[in-house]
Amino acid sequence: MDTEKYILAIEETGKCARGQKEMIKFLRGKRLTQREAIIAACYDCQGYYADGVVDCESKLCPLYQYHPYNKNRNRMPGRSGNPDALKKALEARKQVKKEAVFKDRTRTVEQLMRNA
């Protein structure tokens, strides 16, 4: 089957769901990230979600923990994370953003002073 015909078939029969644009991007020969490749693989494996967007519940699949519609995604082994580390990282991110905004404002004031 010609690639463009395959893409057209996906657009006509497949659900517009996570994985469709990634699958089409792959078929057009473009490079995918690992995440995009996983989403495209799930879309392909699930028959383009033609019968509805659902969790495949295929726990034996090595990609299942990354499945875009996995209901238990956050409860997969090794995904619990450290709440203190997460809080610290979020605070650090906020601080970096504040510093960046302050630096931009400072630069703008300095430029205005020079131009006056």
N, C-alpha and C positions, 0 to 999 in steps of 0.2 A: 504494500500500500504506500502511495506517495505521502511524504511528510505533511504537505499542506492539506491533503484529504484527511489524514489522521487527525490533524489539528481541528479541522472543520467538524469531524465526527465528535471530537471531545467537546467542542463548543455547543454542538446541537444536542447531544445525548447526556453529557455529563452535567452534574450540578455545578453551579457557580459557588464553589466551596474552596476552603484552604487546600491548596495543592494544584488547582487548575492552572493558574498563571505560571507557577513553577514548572509544571509539566510541559506547558507550551513553550516556555523559555528554553527548557532542555531540548525539546524537539527541534527548535530553531537553531540549535548548535551553540547556545550561549552557556557560559560557565555558571554553575550553581554553587552556593555556599553549602556547607554540610547540612545546615538546618533546612535550606530549600530543597536539597536532594532527599532528605528524609520525608518532608512533607509531600514531595512529588511521588515518592515511592509508595507512600500510604494511599495517595489519591489513585494511583495506578492499580494497586493491589485491591482496593475496595471497589473496583469497577467504575471509577469516576463518580462514586457516590450516586449513581443513577437511581438507586432505590431509596435514597435519603441519607442525610448526614448523621452517622451514628458512630459510637465507639465500637471498634471491631472486636474487642475483648479477646484478642488473640495473645494470651499471656506467654505463649511459647515463641512468639516472634521477637527477635532481638531489638527491633525498632519500636516495640509496643510502648515502652516507657516514654517515647518521644512522639507518639501518635497525637495529632492535633486535637482529636476529640476524646482523648483518654480521660475519663471522669476521675480517675485516681492518680492523675499525673503528679500532684504535689505530695502524694503519700507513698511514692515509690521508694524503695530502699535507697539510702544514701542521699536523699533529697531533703532531709529535715533541716539541715543548716544550723548554724549557731546564731540564736537571736541577738546575743550581745554583739557579735561581730557585725551582723547586719545593721544594727542600730548605729554602731560606730562608723561604718562605711557610709551610711546615709547622712550622718552629721558631717563627715569629712567632705562629702560631695556638696552639701549646702554651703559649707565654708568656702570651698573653692569657687562656687558660683558667685558668692557675695564678693570675694576678692576680685574676681574678673570684672564684675559690674563696677566696683569701686575704681579699679584701674582705668576702665573705659571712661568713666566720668572725669577722673583726674586728668586724663589725656585731653579730653574735650575742653576743660577749663583752661589748661595750659595753652592749648592751641588758640583759644579765644583771647587770652592775655597777650600772646605774641602778635596776633593779627590786629589788636586794638591800637 
